[in-house]
């Protein structure tokens, strides 16, 4: 990973807590994909996966309307090969691990989210 993982994770958490979708989406490339149980629950998509900034922007925009007090709290971050795992307190006091894979330009191109 080209950037420091802790710095990235802090910036990522701060962008989510700002509720500024443009700021959040700066972390991702145009065709990134996300897989999360929340997509399966909220949208009924069996795979739990969405792809592309516009589709995901619409999903996140609806989430902010539904959860106006959304706030994340960073707990830890770990590093692997061209990926990191961000461990944080998410909505409804759930703990989440978000594994983010990066492209050659340092943008997130794939995300898999796990909740406890």
SULWOGI-V339104 format. One record per pair of residues at least 24 apart in sequence whose C-alpha atoms are under 10 Angstrom apart, sorted by the first residue. I is the first residue (numbers start at 1). J is the second residue. Records with the same first field share a line. If there is no record, write none. Layout:
I: J + J
//
This chain:
1: 79 + 80 + 81 + 82 + 83 + 84 + 101 + 102 + 103 + 104 + 105 + 106
2: 82 + 102 + 104 + 105 + 106
3: 106
4: 79
5: 77 + 78 + 79 + 80 + 83 + 84 + 85 + 86
6: 74 + 76 + 77 + 78 + 79 + 84 + 86
7: 77
8: 77 + 84 + 86
9: 74 + 75 + 76 + 77 + 78 + 84 + 85 + 86 + 87 + 88
10: 73 + 74 + 76 + 77 + 86
12: 72 + 74 + 86
13: 71 + 72 + 73 + 74 + 86 + 88
14: 71 + 72 + 73 + 74
15: 72
16: 64 + 70 + 71 + 72 + 73
17: 69 + 70 + 71 + 72 + 73
18: 70 + 71
19: 60 + 61 + 64 + 68 + 69 + 70 + 71
20: 61 + 64
21: 57 + 58 + 60 + 61 + 64
22: 57
24: 57 + 60
25: 53 + 54 + 56 + 57 + 107 + 108
26: 107 + 108
27: 102 + 106 + 107 + 108 + 109
28: 52 + 53 + 100 + 101 + 102 + 103 + 106 + 107 + 108 + 109 + 110 + 111
29: 53 + 102 + 103 + 105 + 106 + 107 + 108 + 109 + 110
30: 54 + 107 + 108 + 109
31: 55 + 56 + 108 + 109 + 110
32: 56 + 101 + 102 + 103 + 107 + 108 + 109 + 110 + 111
33: 101 + 108 + 109 + 110 + 111 + 112
34: 98 + 99 + 100 + 108 + 109 + 110 + 111 + 112 + 113
35: 98 + 110 + 111 + 112 + 113 + 114
36: 98 + 111 + 112 + 113 + 114 + 115
37: 112 + 113 + 114 + 115
38: 63 + 113 + 114 + 115
48: 112 + 113
49: 111 + 112
51: 109 + 110
52: 109
67: 91 + 92
72: 96
82: 106 + 108
83: 108 + 109 + 110 + 111
84: 108 + 111
85: 111 + 112 + 113
86: 113
87: 113 + 114 + 115
88: 115
89: 115 + 116
90: 115 + 116
//
